[in-house]
Amino acid sequence: MPALDYFRKERLPHIWCPGCGHGAITGALVRAIEKLRIDKNKVVIVSGIGCSSRAVGYLDFDTLHTAHGRALAYATGIKLSRPELHVIVMTGDGDCTAIGGNHFIHAARRNIGITTIIMNNEIYGMTSGQYSPMTPKGMLGTTAPYGNLERPFDLCKLAIASGATYVARGTAYHVPLTIDIIEKALLNPGFSVVEAISGCPTYFGRKNKIGGAVEMLDWIKDSTINVKAAAVLPPEKVAGKVLIGELHSAPEAEYAALYMELIGRVQRRYDDYIGEVRECASNSD
């Protein structure tokens, strides 16, 4: 299928700001699904609230636009009730790591079969540029006019420590890499995390005097380094850079599959018990 067939054409053009990286990341997801030839009817995409969460309105799948920070809670319910589906969450750095942070670490801990794509533009873009848990220290936001004092999460390290079995980082600049890691995330049976660094020229770029769309892409390119290249470079060449690429892959038993096995065991015990009761009743007669 052509990539455009995965979109609700009547909803286009989108309302993201010019130069926003979210379109490139959404396109990377669609191309990964296309390359894997996944049946559209076997995909559910869930989002919360924020610029990133607008994506579900444009994608022609079964989609669910939920409450702020709660996308993973809804997605967990979908996966447990319909474990055969590919369940994908599209979320942002504020939606996922602030109000949704607790859902994130426990979804990773359970290793439930959800692919979570975090569009990290390092700021709350939809609500006019407040700093988020992913805003780099010292950077400006509407709620940090003199610079952010807080240290940001290393989101991928948090995901690994919490139990995610596939973790990778891409960007809106490195699109072929982002397509590749989303493919691998979709193939992982457990909880997969793809942090996708995205540019926000309207708030992050403008407030921090980085520039417009092109300058933001250059900034992303210059501030990142592929993990494979970093492995052979001296420490001084890697210092201050954000690692991109596949960071962790350690498949384990997936939660929904284990849950279905548990239901099967309980059902068999119940059936055995009912059989024993009926046999006793028959003998007493």
ABEGO torsion letter per residue (X at the ends): XBAAAABBAAAOBBABBBGBAAAAAAAAAAAAAAAAGBBAAABBBBBBBEAAAAAAAABBBBBBBBBBGAAAAAAAAAAAABAABBBBBBBBAAAAABAAAAAAAAAAAAGBBBBBBBBBAGBBAAAGGBBBAABBBGBBBAABAAEBABBBBBAAAAAAAAGBABBBBBBAABAAAAAAAAAAAAABABBBBBBBBBBBAAAAAAAAGAEBAAAAAAAAAAABBBAAAAAABBAAAABGBBBBEBABBBBBBBAAAAAAAAAAAAAAAAAAAAAAAAAAAAAAX
